[in-house]
C-alpha cells in the first residue's frame, strides 16, 4: 500500500473531472485532502467547467513533468447542437443566433468533417482561459469587452461522427494540445453554412492514459485520508 511519502516523492493520478467543476476545483480538493502536509499538486491540460472526463493530476516532484503530460495527444467524445450558436460556443451562454436545419442531410454532416482533419487553424473562444495582459479572456468577455483573438495552429488526427439525431450530432475527436473543441464545433457549423454549439464534452484519453483507469474525486480524497491515518508521518 502507498504511503503519504509516495505522493510527496511524486505521483501521477488520473481523475474523472465532474460536471460543473473547474480543473482547479479538483486540484484544490486534493490539495486540501493532503493537509497539513504542504504538497505540490497540479494538473496537466485544463478542462472547461462544463466538460467531464480525464484530468491528469501530478503531486510532489512529478509536477515538474506537467508540461510533458500536457503536450500529449488528447481524445474526446461529445455532442453538438446544430442550428444555433452561442457566444461561448457551448451551453455557458444563451443562444444568440438560430438557423434552419431542415435541408441538412446526414451525408452533408459526415462530409463536413473531412475538411477539419489534418493541420488546421482555429480561433479560441472569447470565453476561454487564455490570458491576455495578465487577464483571462472570459473575464473580458463577461464584461462585454471586445477581445483580440489570434489564430492557433492545431492538428486534428481523427474527427468522426458517431451518431446523428438532428439537431444533435455525436462525435469523437483525436487532436493535439491546445485544440478547442468548442471552436471546432463552431467552425463545423459554419462549414455547413449554419451554426452549432457544444452541448456535451468528455475527455476519454490523454496520451496513453484512459478515463477507464481514473478515480472519482471523492474516492481519491478518501484514499488519501486513509493513508494519512496509517502513515508514519502522522
Buried (B, 14 or more C-beta within 10 A) or exposed (E): EEBBEBBBEBBBBBBBBBEEBBBBBBBEBBBEBBEEBEBBBBBBBBBBBBBBBBBBBBBBEBBEBBEEBBBBBBBBBBBBBBBBBBBBBBBBBEBEEEBEBEEBEEEEBEEBBEEBBEEBEBBBBBBBBBEEEEEBBBBBBBEEEEBEBEEBEBBBEEBEBEEBEBBEBBBBBBBBBBBBBBBBBBBBBEBBEBBBBBBBBBBBBBBEBEBEEBBEBEEBBEBBEEBBEEBEEE
